[in-house]
């Protein structure tokens, strides 16, 4: 494993997640307060991002296979910078949607970073290496929401958008100045000349990949109902009667608890557990923890219970489940399709987020806890395909891994 390149990727992804999570506690409330958007329309802001990513993800993954990881990484991050500026200068709800769609279209930075990691790590270290993405995600969640809530509380509600643009610009410079391409010119030329794209037959005839995609879709469907409504839930339930400033700060700090759980999981747990239990078992265990975390939100009304119990359990479950699922996806196809399969996986999870976010707003309108009840029950249903994944024949490791 090339530690130097992994450290650079980690820094790039961390700064990118920091920029992205800064706006999490603010954007739903910003759309509600300044543009009078109802909950079902607010959650569509999240859906619009993932719909664009769903359409663009496989293309970006395929292009990264053929033209290199670093150029696509830089282009996707530039799109994120522009989208943050659009959010900060938006004069209408339409502009907010346009910004989210642009970020989704160019939002292949995580896909490409994951493909880069699989290029430079051997198969037996891949889950741990992909866990770095989630460690970076965890650190971003530790600092981003709290920073976003603090910036909004003391410097105005558009401040997080401009800070997000600034920190994402740093990742553009890191990618351009420091990161070396993981695919050789010969590999890129061969993939352009002879490489092929993922086809429906590559998916439908591949049972382990089908199970991974079903689990990824359903897991992110449930997650998106939580993510898209949590700030609104915080205002309606956890911080009811508090000022906008206190709510912004409280929601931001609670979401930081997810980051703490993610970081702890990647630093101390996943390497030990993947050796002891295997990736398929970690998918199952992570799903149980996520179900517990979401379902407890239906009964807890105090932030002092939600933070250390619900959100930490959910975060640890995510940190065990999602890197293991992605690692399993990368070994269901040949090396030349590695970026493509991650793009297909990203599209499956994005589709889950699109539908889950749209449904989340509708369910929230019925009752603030309804999205968490439905999401928790869906996590329980995922146990069936997760159990089947444990029993599926292990995909053959491609030569060269």
MILOVEX-32846 format. One line per 2 residues: number of its first residue (from 0); their letters; for each residue z, x, y of N, C-alpha, C. Coordinates in pm, whole numbers, plus 50000, padded with zeros to 5 digits. Atoms other than C-alpha are relative to their C-alpha. Layout:
BEGIN
NUM = a = Z,X,Y,Z,X,Y,Z,X,Y ~ ...;
//
This chain:
BEGIN
0 = xx = 50000,50085,49881,50000,50000,50000,50000,50089,50124 ~ 50009,49925,49875,49899,50139,50340,50099,49939,50100;
2 = xx = 49893,50057,49918,50224,50084,50532,49963,49998,50148 ~ 50032,49994,49858,50083,50190,50869,49914,49883,50042;
4 = xx = 50087,50113,49964,49808,49930,50867,50074,49867,49988 ~ 49923,50123,50014,50048,49663,50741,50094,49979,50119;
6 = xx = 49912,50011,49884,50288,49740,51026,49923,49951,50122 ~ 50081,50044,49886,50009,49700,51281,49965,49852,49986;
8 = xx = 50030,50142,50023,49902,49367,51124,50123,49915,50027 ~ 49876,50073,49977,50265,49258,51127,50026,49980,50149;
10 = xx = 49977,50010,49855,50297,49334,51497,49902,49904,50065 ~ 50103,50090,49944,49971,49154,51575,50036,49855,49971;
12 = xx = 49969,50137,50038,50072,48843,51382,50129,49953,50067 ~ 49874,50038,49934,50427,48847,51524,49977,49960,50145;
14 = xx = 50023,50030,49859,50309,48860,51883,49918,49872,50013 ~ 50081,50122,49997,50051,48591,51808,50085,49876,49973;
16 = xx = 49912,50113,50029,50311,48361,51650,50100,49977,50114 ~ 49910,50015,49885,50546,48432,51940,49933,49918,50109;
18 = xx = 50073,50076,49899,50280,48309,52179,49980,49855,49959 ~ 50023,50136,50045,50208,48004,51963,50125,49915,49997;
20 = xx = 49878,50079,50013,50569,47898,51905,50070,49977,50133 ~ 49941,50022,49868,50663,47930,52272,49975,49856,50047;
22 = xx = 50035,50133,49948,50488,47597,52337,50049,49886,49911 ~ 49964,50106,50093,50625,47406,52034,50099,49899,50057;
24 = xx = 49905,50100,49951,50931,47250,52201,49956,49932,50129 ~ 50037,50046,49866,50742,47185,52527,49879,49908,50000;
26 = xx = 50126,50072,49988,50390,47056,52462,50012,49849,49976 ~ 49990,50146,50017,50484,46713,52314,50070,49932,50118;
28 = xx = 49926,50060,49888,50737,46646,52593,49921,50011,50129 ~ 50084,49982,49881,50496,46783,52856,49894,49890,50007;
30 = xx = 50102,50106,50004,50224,46540,52744,50062,49864,50026 ~ 49932,50129,49982,50475,46255,52740,50041,49980,50146;
32 = xx = 49944,50014,49866,50631,46323,53081,49895,50001,50109 ~ 50096,49981,49891,50327,46426,53284,49875,49915,49986;
34 = xx = 50123,50076,50019,50044,46224,53127,50026,49865,49934 ~ 49961,50130,50055,50239,45923,52993,49938,49973,49862;
36 = xx = 50061,50014,50133,50104,45986,52643,50101,49938,49903 ~ 49911,50059,50101,50253,45765,52365,50013,50094,49879;
38 = xx = 49978,49910,50114,50391,45930,52045,49880,50016,49909 ~ 50113,49990,50093,50086,45843,51833,49886,50083,50059;
40 = xx = 50103,49918,49937,49859,46017,52088,50047,50144,50012 ~ 49944,49865,49990,50091,46314,52134,49979,50077,49870;
42 = xx = 50015,49930,50128,50082,46396,51763,49854,50029,49969 ~ 50142,49969,50019,49702,46381,51775,49962,50132,50067;
44 = xx = 50023,49867,49944,49720,46692,51996,50008,50105,49890 ~ 49986,49909,50113,49841,46872,51685,49884,49982,49904;
46 = xx = 50111,50027,50093,49576,46702,51472,49869,50059,50050 ~ 50126,49950,49945,49296,46806,51708,49984,50149,49975;
48 = xx = 50003,49855,50028,49387,47173,51668,49960,50024,49855 ~ 50023,49974,50141,49389,47153,51291,49869,49942,49949;
50 = xx = 50133,50049,50035,49076,46939,51271,49895,50106,50032 ~ 50094,49894,49962,48890,47213,51459,50013,50118,49905;
52 = xx = 49979,49888,50092,49048,47477,51235,49948,49967,49861 ~ 50051,50044,50129,48960,47274,50926,49849,50022,49990;
54 = xx = 50145,49985,50000,48592,47281,51024,49958,50147,50012 ~ 50040,49862,49972,48585,47642,51143,50055,50102,49901;
56 = xx = 49933,49903,50086,48819,47807,50889,49912,50065,49895 ~ 50084,49936,50103,48577,47858,50598,49890,50088,50060;
58 = xx = 50106,49920,49936,48308,47986,50837,50057,50134,50045 ~ 49938,49876,49953,48543,48241,50994,50036,50091,49883;
60 = xx = 49966,49920,50117,48666,48352,50652,49877,50065,49939 ~ 50124,49947,50056,48308,48394,50527,49942,50109,50090;
62 = xx = 50049,49898,49906,48203,48583,50842,50083,50128,49991 ~ 49916,49879,50010,48501,48817,50804,49966,50078,49873;
64 = xx = 50045,49930,50121,48381,48896,50449,49873,50081,50026 ~ 50131,49939,49982,48034,48983,50578,49992,50096,50118;
66 = xx = 50013,49920,49878,48090,49131,50924,50124,50080,50036 ~ 49880,49922,49975,48440,49274,50905,50115,49916,50052;
68 = xx = 49881,50075,49960,48796,49160,50965,50033,50018,50148 ~ 49953,49972,49864,48867,49328,51299,49920,49926,50107;
70 = xx = 50072,50075,49896,48580,49178,51507,50038,49853,50004 ~ 49962,50142,50003,48671,48826,51392,50143,49981,50050;
72 = xx = 49862,50008,49953,49038,48896,51458,50005,50002,50152 ~ 50002,49988,49853,48963,48996,51818,49944,49872,50064;
74 = xx = 50063,50120,49943,48731,48700,51886,50094,49880,49993 ~ 49913,50116,50016,48979,48447,51749,50118,50004,50096;
76 = xx = 49886,49988,49910,49263,48583,51960,49960,49978,50146 ~ 50048,50026,49864,49055,48575,52279,49992,49849,50024;
78 = xx = 50004,50146,49988,48998,48204,52214,50139,49942,50023 ~ 49863,50047,49982,49375,48157,52190,50048,50026,50143;
80 = xx = 49961,49969,49862,49431,48330,52525,49941,49898,50097 ~ 50066,50096,49911,49177,48104,52696,50063,49862,49986;
82 = xx = 49942,50134,50021,49333,47794,52539,50136,49987,50068 ~ 49870,50004,49931,49679,47883,52675,49981,49981,50151;
84 = xx = 50027,50015,49857,49536,47919,53025,49956,49858,50032 ~ 50043,50140,49981,49368,47580,52988,50119,49905,49996;
86 = xx = 49881,50085,50004,49702,47425,52890,50079,50008,50130 ~ 49922,49981,49878,49872,47573,53195,49936,49937,50122;
88 = xx = 50071,50053,49882,49605,47450,53435,49951,49856,49980 ~ 50052,50133,50033,49539,47112,53269,50042,49896,50104;
90 = xx = 49971,50108,49908,49513,46821,53507,49989,49864,49936 ~ 50015,50127,50071,49459,46558,53242,50029,50021,49853;
92 = xx = 49978,49995,50144,49531,46474,52881,49875,50050,49927 ~ 50125,49953,50059,49164,46541,52806,49995,50152,49995;
94 = xx = 49999,49854,49997,49209,46903,52911,50097,50057,49896 ~ 49908,49955,50105,49510,46937,52680,49932,49996,49864;
96 = xx = 50072,50010,50127,49296,46816,52391,49892,50108,49989 ~ 50105,49898,50002,49012,47051,52489,50058,50137,49969;
98 = xx = 49936,49870,50024,49251,47346,52491,50040,50014,49854 ~ 49959,49994,50140,49389,47261,52147,49880,50012,49906;
100 = xx = 50120,49992,50084,49039,47215,52003,49941,50140,50006 ~ 50052,49863,49989,48923,47552,52140,50085,50096,49918;
102 = xx = 49912,49911,50076,49228,47723,51991,49977,49981,49850 ~ 50026,50024,50141,49153,47556,51658,49870,50060,49952;
104 = xx = 50131,49944,50037,48787,47659,51655,50008,50150,49981 ~ 49989,49854,50008,48877,48022,51717,50128,50043,49930;
106 = xx = 49869,49970,50057,49206,47999,51529,49995,50061,49862 ~ 50010,49936,50130,49104,48220,51241,50080,50128,49989;
108 = xx = 49929,49872,50002,49339,48504,51329,50092,50015,49880 ~ 49911,49989,50115,49590,48423,51056,49919,50011,49871;
110 = xx = 50086,49991,50119,49314,48367,50797,49950,50143,49983 ~ 50057,49865,50007,49157,48702,50881,50109,50103,49974;
112 = xx = 49889,49908,50025,49495,48878,50889,50041,49997,49853 ~ 49968,50012,50142,49570,48745,50541,49893,50068,49914;
114 = xx = 50107,49933,50075,49229,48861,50416,50012,50151,50014 ~ 49982,49856,49976,49293,49203,50573,50109,50055,49908;
116 = xx = 49889,49955,50084,49624,49230,50388,49958,50007,49854 ~ 50043,49996,50139,49466,49141,50054,49902,50114,49974;
118 = xx = 50092,49887,50015,49203,49412,50117,50075,50130,49974 ~ 49934,49869,50000,49459,49690,50156,50122,50006,49909;
120 = xx = 49886,49998,50091,49720,49592,49893,49955,49969,49858 ~ 50031,50031,50140,49704,49596,49512,50058,49865,49961;
122 = xx = 49961,50135,50043,49750,49270,49321,50151,49985,49983 ~ 49858,50019,50031,50110,49334,49212,50090,50006,50123;
124 = xx = 49921,49996,49876,50222,49382,49574,49954,49895,50101 ~ 50065,50087,49904,50019,49103,49731,50092,49891,50054;
126 = xx = 49909,50104,49952,50285,48830,49747,50096,50057,50102 ~ 49910,49937,49905,50525,49069,49915,49929,50031,50131;
128 = xx = 50075,49966,49878,50254,49185,50157,49966,49875,50080 ~ 50028,50124,49928,50148,48829,50240,50128,49941,50059;
130 = xx = 49873,50042,49943,50517,48763,50295,50024,50057,50138 ~ 49988,49945,49865,50487,48988,50600,49949,49902,50104;
132 = xx = 50050,50102,49908,50281,48712,50760,50110,49899,50030 ~ 49895,50099,49980,50568,48473,50706,50124,50061,50064;
134 = xx = 49892,49934,49927,50823,48729,50823,49966,50002,50149 ~ 50043,50003,49860,50619,48760,51142,50010,49859,50056;
136 = xx = 49985,50139,49961,50605,48381,51155,50147,49967,50028 ~ 49857,50024,49982,50983,48374,51113,50053,50060,50128;
138 = xx = 49956,49937,49875,51044,48623,51392,49944,49927,50121 ~ 50059,50076,49890,50803,48431,51612,50077,49871,50024;
140 = xx = 49923,50123,49987,51001,48115,51539,50141,50025,50051 ~ 49867,49968,49947,51331,48290,51613,49996,50007,50152;
142 = xx = 50003,49973,49857,51227,48398,51960,49913,49902,50079 ~ 50096,50081,49926,50934,48169,52051,50054,49868,50053;
144 = xx = 49952,50128,49948,51085,47818,52068,50115,50013,50098 ~ 49889,49980,49907,51407,47942,52228,49951,50053,50134;
146 = xx = 50056,49946,49877,51207,48142,52480,49923,49892,50075 ~ 50076,50108,49937,50977,47846,52543,50091,49899,50068;
148 = xx = 49906,50094,49941,51270,47611,52599,50068,50058,50123 ~ 49935,49935,49886,51438,47863,52830,49906,50011,50118;
150 = xx = 50097,49987,49892,51123,47930,53031,49974,49865,50067 ~ 50025,50132,49944,51057,47558,53072,50119,49950,50080;
152 = xx = 49879,50048,49934,51419,47490,53168,50021,50066,50136 ~ 49966,49926,49879,51437,47758,53437,49881,50035,50089;
154 = xx = 50116,49958,49920,51079,47833,53549,49890,49894,50006 ~ 50100,50105,49997,50891,47506,53499,49931,49985,49866;
156 = xx = 50053,50030,50132,50716,47341,53208,49866,50064,49969 ~ 50126,49929,50029,50389,47532,53246,50023,50148,49974;
158 = xx = 49973,49858,50018,50558,47873,53231,49977,50048,49857 ~ 50024,49952,50137,50552,47892,52846,49852,50021,49969;
160 = xx = 50142,49986,50028,50173,47846,52848,49947,50134,50051 ~ 50048,49874,49942,50114,48144,53078,50061,50121,49928;
162 = xx = 49940,49890,50076,50361,48363,52889,49933,50011,49863 ~ 50074,49997,50125,50184,48262,52566,49867,50071,50014;
164 = xx = 50127,49931,49975,49854,48377,52715,50021,50150,50014 ~ 49974,49858,49976,50010,48707,52820,50033,50073,49870;
166 = xx = 49962,49929,50122,50169,48793,52485,49885,50002,49899 ~ 50115,49998,50091,49855,48694,52292,49898,50103,50045;
168 = xx = 50090,49895,49949,49653,48925,52518,50040,50137,49945 ~ 49952,49873,50057,49870,49207,52385,49941,50021,49861;
170 = xx = 50053,49986,50135,49750,49134,52032,49852,50035,50001 ~ 50141,49964,49988,49389,49158,52146,49987,50151,50019;
172 = xx = 50003,49855,49975,49456,49509,52277,50042,50077,49875 ~ 49958,49932,50123,49643,49606,51958,49888,50002,49898;
174 = xx = 50109,50007,50098,49355,49489,51741,49887,50094,50037 ~ 50112,49921,49953,49095,49667,51952,50030,50150,49997;
176 = xx = 49969,49859,49983,49276,49998,52007,50057,50066,49874 ~ 49923,49938,50108,49478,50049,51689,49947,49968,49861;
178 = xx = 50029,50044,50136,49355,49848,51392,49866,50053,49951 ~ 50122,49953,50063,49099,50005,51159,49946,49893,49905;
180 = xx = 50064,50098,50086,48849,49794,50968,50038,50025,49854 ~ 49959,49987,50140,48958,49723,50609,49882,50000,49903;
182 = xx = 50120,49999,50083,48604,49674,50473,49907,50112,50047 ~ 50090,49891,49963,48373,49976,50465,49864,49944,50043;
184 = xx = 50134,50047,49963,48024,49951,50620,49916,49964,49878 ~ 50076,50028,50122,47881,49963,50267,50040,49865,49940;
186 = xx = 49953,50128,50053,48098,49670,50155,49947,49884,50084 ~ 50048,50108,49914,48001,49463,50457,49850,49979,49983;
188 = xx = 50145,50011,50018,47631,49543,50411,49967,49933,49867 ~ 50025,50059,50132,47647,49453,50041,50030,49850,50002;
190 = xx = 49964,50143,49995,47818,49121,50118,49901,49921,50085 ~ 50102,50069,49921,47562,49037,50385,49871,49983,49920;
192 = xx = 50127,50002,50073,47274,49122,50152,50009,49918,49871 ~ 49993,50061,50132,47402,48992,49821,50118,49905,49983;
194 = xx = 49881,50085,50013,47731,48815,49885,49963,49853,50010 ~ 50024,50144,49996,47753,48442,49840,50122,49931,50059;
196 = xx = 49892,50077,49942,47965,48173,49995,50068,49917,49892 ~ 49931,50092,50090,48220,47951,49828,49917,49873,49985;
198 = xx = 50072,50124,50026,48052,47651,49666,50098,49897,49943 ~ 49913,50100,50062,48201,47319,49550,50030,50031,49854;
200 = xx = 49977,49968,50141,48158,47442,49193,50108,50106,49982 ~ 49895,49899,50006,48384,47740,49268,50138,49937,50006;
202 = xx = 49872,50070,49987,48659,47489,49344,50021,49903,49885 ~ 49982,50106,50099,48600,47197,49107,50011,50052,49858;
204 = xx = 49991,49944,50134,48560,47421,48803,50112,50099,49983 ~ 49894,49900,50001,48870,47626,48879,50134,49927,50011;
206 = xx = 49878,50080,50000,49189,47442,48776,50114,50064,50078 ~ 49891,49943,49919,49441,47694,48917,49975,49988,50150;
208 = xx = 50030,50012,49857,49261,47692,49253,50014,49855,50045 ~ 49985,50142,49964,49244,47311,49254,50147,49963,50020;
210 = xx = 49857,50030,49987,49619,47291,49196,50058,50064,50126 ~ 49953,49933,49879,49685,47545,49472,49959,49921,50123;
212 = xx = 50048,50073,49883,49470,47345,49716,50070,49865,50014 ~ 49929,50128,49994,49636,47014,49625,50142,50020,50051;
214 = xx = 49862,49973,49957,49984,47163,49668,50002,50040,50148 ~ 50005,49957,49861,49888,47335,49994,49972,49885,50095;
216 = xx = 50030,50117,49917,49736,47016,50134,50122,49910,50016 ~ 49888,50093,49995,50033,46797,50043,50121,50060,50071;
218 = xx = 49886,49935,49936,50293,47052,50155,49984,50001,50152 ~ 50021,49995,49856,50137,47089,50498,49986,49861,50061;
220 = xx = 49998,50139,49955,50084,46713,50526,50143,49961,50036 ~ 49859,50031,49975,50461,46674,50496,50057,50082,50114;
222 = xx = 49949,49912,49894,50535,46972,50718,49953,49953,50137 ~ 50054,50038,49870,50310,46842,50994,50067,49876,50055;
224 = xx = 49926,50116,49952,50494,46510,51009,50132,50043,50062 ~ 49878,49943,49943,50811,46711,51068,49972,50072,50131;
226 = xx = 50026,49915,49884,50659,46958,51314,49955,49918,50121 ~ 50059,50073,49888,50469,46704,51525,50097,49902,50065;
228 = xx = 49907,50100,49945,50767,46471,51575,50139,50055,50028 ~ 49863,49950,49988,51069,46702,51579,50049,50003,50145;
230 = xx = 49958,49998,49859,51075,46749,51958,50032,49859,50049 ~ 49974,50139,49962,51051,46372,52004,50128,49949,49933;
232 = xx = 49878,50035,50073,51324,46325,51738,50123,50060,50070 ~ 49890,49937,49929,51541,46573,51926,50039,49922,50124;
234 = xx = 49972,50074,49877,51508,46377,52249,50058,49862,49969 ~ 49959,50137,50031,51557,46036,52082,50133,49992,49925;
236 = xx = 49884,50008,50089,51838,46123,51837,50101,50112,50025 ~ 49905,49889,49996,51990,46470,51853,50058,50023,50139;
238 = xx = 49954,49973,49864,52013,46500,52232,49989,49876,50088 ~ 50010,50125,49924,52011,46137,52335,50103,49999,50113;
240 = xx = 49913,50004,49883,52155,46090,52681,50011,50130,50075 ~ 49996,49869,49933,52111,46458,52771,49884,50011,50098;
242 = xx = 50106,49978,49902,51899,46586,53058,49878,50063,49935 ~ 50123,49938,50051,51540,46705,53013,50020,50149,49980;
244 = xx = 49976,49856,50010,51657,47062,53073,50080,50033,49874 ~ 49918,49977,50119,51925,47041,52802,49921,49972,49872;
246 = xx = 50081,50033,50118,51681,46877,52560,49898,50110,49970 ~ 50096,49891,50019,51413,47144,52614,50066,50120,49934;
248 = xx = 49931,49883,50052,51665,47419,52549,50052,49976,49860 ~ 49944,50029,50132,51830,47247,52252,49896,49996,49891;
250 = xx = 50107,50007,50100,51507,47169,52070,49944,50139,49972 ~ 50051,49864,50018,51383,47523,52129,50093,50085,49914;
252 = xx = 49905,49920,50077,51701,47679,51990,50008,49954,49855 ~ 49999,50050,50137,51701,47452,51685,49879,50049,49921;
254 = xx = 50120,49952,50068,51343,47544,51601,50008,50149,49971 ~ 49980,49857,50027,51447,47908,51627,50072,50021,49867;
256 = xx = 49932,49989,50129,51666,47840,51323,49902,50011,49885 ~ 50104,49986,50103,51347,47804,51118,49958,50146,49989;
258 = xx = 50037,49859,50000,51254,48155,51221,50103,50088,49932 ~ 49894,49922,50063,51591,48291,51114,49991,49989,49848;
260 = xx = 50012,50018,50145,51551,48139,50769,49878,50068,49942 ~ 50123,49934,50045,51193,48267,50736,50019,50151,49994;
262 = xx = 49981,49855,49994,51288,48619,50841,50093,50048,49889 ~ 49905,49965,50105,51587,48633,50606,49933,49995,49862;
264 = xx = 50066,50016,50130,51375,48509,50315,49906,50115,49970 ~ 50097,49893,50023,51101,48768,50359,50067,50137,49990;
266 = xx = 49935,49869,49998,51343,49055,50424,50086,50024,49878 ~ 49900,49978,50104,51596,48996,50149,49971,49929,49867;
268 = xx = 50009,50082,50120,51479,48737,49897,49870,50013,49923 ~ 50125,50024,50073,51109,48720,49816,49963,50114,49906;
270 = xx = 50037,49889,50087,51058,49069,49674,50078,49995,49869 ~ 49917,50007,50120,51349,49026,49433,49962,49879,49914;
272 = xx = 50024,50123,50075,51267,48668,49338,49863,49995,49935 ~ 50133,50005,50061,50895,48717,49278,49996,50084,49873;
274 = xx = 49994,49919,50121,50975,48991,49025,50075,49928,49889 ~ 49915,50066,50099,51238,48779,48854,49941,49867,49952;
276 = xx = 50042,50136,50033,51081,48433,48864,49849,49982,49991 ~ 50145,50017,49996,50708,48481,48932,49959,49904,50111;
278 = xx = 50049,50076,49884,50492,48320,49200,50002,49849,49977 ~ 50007,50144,50027,50444,47981,49033,50138,49936,50006;
280 = xx = 49864,50053,49993,50820,47933,48995,50053,49997,50142 ~ 49956,50001,49860,50874,48024,49360,49937,49884,50076;
282 = xx = 50061,50118,49939,50628,47752,49459,50086,49878,49970 ~ 49917,50114,50041,50842,47504,49265,50135,50001,50071;
284 = xx = 49869,49989,49935,51175,47631,49403,49988,49974,50150 ~ 50018,50021,49857,51043,47640,49759,49977,49854,50033;
286 = xx = 50026,50142,49976,50921,47282,49730,50129,49920,49995 ~ 49871,50071,50009,51268,47162,49622,50081,50021,50127;
288 = xx = 49924,49972,49878,51430,47333,49921,49940,49930,50121 ~ 50063,50069,49888,51175,47190,50162,50030,49850,49995;
290 = xx = 49968,50142,50013,51234,46839,50024,50143,49972,50046 ~ 49860,50016,49958,51609,46879,50070,50013,50009,50152;
292 = xx = 49989,49980,49856,51570,47008,50425,49949,49881,50080 ~ 50059,50111,49926,51344,46725,50539,50078,49870,49979;
294 = xx = 49930,50125,50028,51534,46444,50367,50137,49994,50068 ~ 49870,50003,49932,51868,46548,50521,49985,49964,50148;
296 = xx = 50022,50041,49861,51711,46489,50864,50007,49849,50016 ~ 49993,50146,49992,51712,46118,50780,50144,49952,50014;
298 = xx = 49859,50041,49992,52095,46115,50776,50080,50079,50103 ~ 49927,49919,49902,52203,46396,51011,49960,49960,50141;
300 = xx = 50028,50031,49859,52232,46306,51379,50059,50105,50094 ~ 49938,49895,49918,52416,46616,51498,49918,50128,49991;
302 = xx = 50071,49872,50006,52232,46937,51595,50079,50107,49927 ~ 49917,49900,50069,52527,47128,51445,49985,49990,49848;
304 = xx = 50033,50012,50142,52427,46996,51100,49852,50028,49975 ~ 50145,49982,50017,52050,46993,51148,49962,50147,49997;
306 = xx = 50037,49859,49991,52032,47361,51246,50035,50080,49877 ~ 49961,49912,50111,52237,47540,50978,49973,49944,49861;
308 = xx = 50022,50059,50134,52163,47295,50692,49853,49963,49982 ~ 50136,50052,50022,51833,47108,50726,49893,50104,50027;
310 = xx = 50108,49911,49960,51623,47362,50911,50002,50133,49925 ~ 49993,49875,50077,51752,47671,50728,49949,49979,49858;
312 = xx = 50051,50028,50135,51690,47510,50387,49849,49985,50001 ~ 50143,50018,49989,51344,47407,50499,49929,50135,50018;
314 = xx = 50063,49871,49971,51268,47757,50630,49999,50091,49878 ~ 49994,49916,50120,51384,47938,50316,49900,49948,49896;
316 = xx = 50098,50058,50092,51179,47697,50104,49858,50035,50038 ~ 50135,49964,49954,50871,47762,50317,49971,50147,49974;
318 = xx = 50020,49856,50018,50922,48138,50297,49979,50039,49856 ~ 50022,49973,50142,50933,48127,49917,49869,49939,49951;
320 = xx = 50112,50077,50054,50660,47869,49862,49864,50047,50049 ~ 50134,49983,49944,50374,47948,50098,49938,50136,49972;
322 = xx = 50064,49872,50038,50320,48326,50044,49962,50004,49853 ~ 50030,50003,50143,50336,48269,49669,49875,49919,49973;
324 = xx = 50117,50086,50018,50080,47990,49693,49873,50072,50045 ~ 50117,49927,49950,49842,48202,49901,49963,50116,49909;
326 = xx = 50028,49889,50090,49877,48499,49668,49931,49950,49874 ~ 50065,50058,50117,49787,48278,49372,49855,49962,50031;
328 = xx = 50137,50038,49962,49480,48153,49563,49907,50120,49997 ~ 50089,49884,49986,49345,48506,49616,49954,50057,49867;
330 = xx = 50040,49946,50130,49328,48583,49245,49929,49896,49914 ~ 50076,50101,50075,49143,48267,49143,49850,50020,50016;
332 = xx = 50143,49975,49976,48807,48407,49266,49975,50150,49999 ~ 50037,49859,49995,48617,48736,49270,50028,50059,50138;
334 = xx = 49966,49929,49876,48686,48997,49538,49909,49962,50116 ~ 50095,50025,49891,48372,48916,49737,50022,49865,50067;
336 = xx = 49972,50132,49944,48500,48562,49796,50142,49989,50053 ~ 49859,50004,49964,48853,48660,49898,50022,49938,50138;
338 = xx = 49988,50060,49868,48808,48582,50267,49959,49854,49996 ~ 50046,50138,50010,48618,48268,50175,50103,49909,49939;
340 = xx = 49902,50087,50063,48889,48135,49945,50120,49977,50091 ~ 49893,50021,49904,49152,48193,50212,49957,49902,50109;
342 = xx = 50050,50098,49905,48929,48000,50451,50004,49858,49942 ~ 49993,50131,50066,48903,47713,50199,50145,49954,49991;
344 = xx = 49858,50033,50007,49280,47725,50148,50050,49956,50137 ~ 49959,50035,49865,49332,47719,50525,49946,49862,50039;
346 = xx = 50056,50131,49970,49100,47420,50552,50076,49888,49929 ~ 49922,50101,50073,49294,47233,50283,50133,49974,50069;
348 = xx = 49872,50019,49932,49623,47295,50461,49980,49940,50138 ~ 50028,50058,49869,49466,47215,50798,49972,49851,49989;
350 = xx = 50026,50142,50021,49339,46884,50661,50131,49924,49981 ~ 49869,50061,50015,49694,46808,50554,50071,49983,50133;
352 = xx = 49935,50007,49869,49820,46885,50903,49933,49895,50088 ~ 50073,50101,49921,49546,46671,51064,50051,49860,49967;
354 = xx = 49962,50136,50042,49635,46363,50861,50149,49977,50019 ~ 49856,50015,49986,50009,46428,50863,50043,49983,50144;
356 = xx = 49966,50012,49858,50024,46475,51240,49963,49863,50054 ~ 50043,50133,49954,49826,46157,51301,50094,49892,49948;
358 = xx = 49910,50099,50058,50049,45960,51065,50142,50015,50056 ~ 49866,49977,49950,50365,46123,51203,50031,49919,50124;
360 = xx = 49978,50077,49878,50326,45959,51544,50015,49851,49972 ~ 49992,50141,50035,50268,45617,51389,50134,49969,49934;
362 = xx = 49872,50021,50069,50572,45652,51161,50118,50015,50096 ~ 49892,49981,49902,50788,45781,51447,50020,49875,50085;
364 = xx = 49991,50121,49919,50707,45468,51643,50078,49891,49926 ~ 49922,50096,50078,50857,45263,51356,50149,50031,50007;
366 = xx = 49862,49952,49990,51177,45470,51355,49995,50151,50005 ~ 50007,49854,49985,51253,45832,51452,50013,50079,49870;
368 = xx = 49981,49926,50125,51353,45927,51096,49894,49971,49894 ~ 50099,50038,50102,51060,45763,50912,49908,50115,49960;
370 = xx = 50086,49889,50044,50833,46074,50921,50070,50094,49904 ~ 49926,49909,50087,51108,46277,50754,50023,49937,49862;
372 = xx = 49984,50067,50128,51167,46016,50484,49871,50007,49919 ~ 50130,49996,50069,50797,45994,50397,49966,50144,49959;
374 = xx = 50029,49860,50031,50758,46373,50415,50083,50051,49884 ~ 49914,49956,50110,51056,46433,50187,49957,49942,49866;
376 = xx = 50047,50061,50124,50928,46188,49928,49871,50066,49951 ~ 50124,49933,50040,50589,46360,49931,50030,50138,49941;
378 = xx = 49959,49873,50059,50758,46696,49871,50047,49981,49856 ~ 49957,50028,50137,50916,46539,49563,49879,49978,49909;
380 = xx = 50121,50023,50080,50574,46423,49442,49926,50131,49969 ~ 50068,49872,50021,50441,46780,49480,50056,50071,49877;
382 = xx = 49941,49934,50115,50676,46882,49199,49910,49991,49877 ~ 50088,50015,50118,50421,46750,48946,49889,50103,49998;
384 = xx = 50101,49893,50005,50123,46970,49042,50060,50139,49999 ~ 49935,49868,50004,50365,47259,49099,50041,50035,49858;
386 = xx = 49965,49975,50140,50489,47220,48742,49875,50029,49917 ~ 50126,49974,50070,50128,47205,48618,49949,50141,50030;
388 = xx = 50044,49866,49962,50054,47526,48809,50073,50106,49916 ~ 49924,49907,50084,50328,47700,48610,49941,50008,49860;
390 = xx = 50053,50005,50137,50158,47592,48286,49853,50039,49990 ~ 50143,49966,50001,49802,47677,48392,49981,50145,49959;
392 = xx = 50027,49861,50036,49647,47990,48245,49991,50087,50124 ~ 50004,49910,49886,49697,48283,48478,49858,50048,50021;
394 = xx = 50135,49953,49974,49369,48377,48648,49990,50149,49972 ~ 50020,49859,50031,49222,48706,48539,49995,50081,50128;
396 = xx = 50003,49910,49886,49276,48995,48778,49865,50071,50001 ~ 50133,49942,49989,48941,49117,48904,50010,50151,50004;
398 = xx = 50002,49854,49996,48861,49481,48846,49993,50049,50142 ~ 49995,49947,49866,48936,49687,49146,50123,49959,50076;
400 = x = 49874,50042,49940,49256,49502,49233,50110,50094,49958;
//
